[in-house]
């Protein structure tokens, strides 16, 4: 997939997930900026406007991904945000973007459970970025 060197911001406190996702996004042609905690993620949002953001949900706080999504959407409303999380398997709590109410308070464009299939992720990113 040709991305014309678009930039993706990835924030995830799971080093393995962060490394794998960074490698895959680089292979897809993205420039990757990343952080492994909410505070660093917020600093990167303030310093850069990425073309896409991928956030883990539970990091420093149980809602870190929601906070980062809110902050990036407030500053850059046009940047697509993907929440990628294992919260359902870890806690049993279900989240999604299936209703207008959920879309209103979860400031993300796509919600994915971890254990990501990269072929599916590529399709979803293509839709979000209209590639």
MOTA-V561360 format. One record per backbone hydrogen bond with DSSP energy under -1.0 kcal/mol. NH is the residue of the N-H (numbers start at 1). CO is the residue of the C=O. If there is no record, write none. Layout:
# MOTA-V561360
<<NH	CO> <NH	CO>>
This chain:
# MOTA-V561360
<<8	31> <9	52> <10	33> <11	54> <12	35> <18	14> <19	15> <20	16> <21	17> <22	18> <23	19> <24	20> <25	21> <26	22> <27	23> <28	24> <29	26> <30	25> <31	6> <33	8> <35	10> <41	37> <42	38> <43	39> <44	40> <45	41> <46	42> <47	43> <48	44> <51	7> <52	7> <53	80> <54	9> <55	82> <56	11> <59	61> <64	61> <65	57> <67	63> <68	64> <69	65> <70	66> <71	67> <72	68> <73	69> <74	70> <75	71> <76	72> <79	76> <82	53> <83	110> <84	55> <85	112> <90	86> <91	87> <92	88> <103	99> <104	100> <105	101> <106	102> <108	106> <109	81> <110	81> <112	83> <114	85> <121	117> <122	118> <123	119> <124	120> <125	121> <126	122> <127	123> <128	124> <129	125> <131	126>>
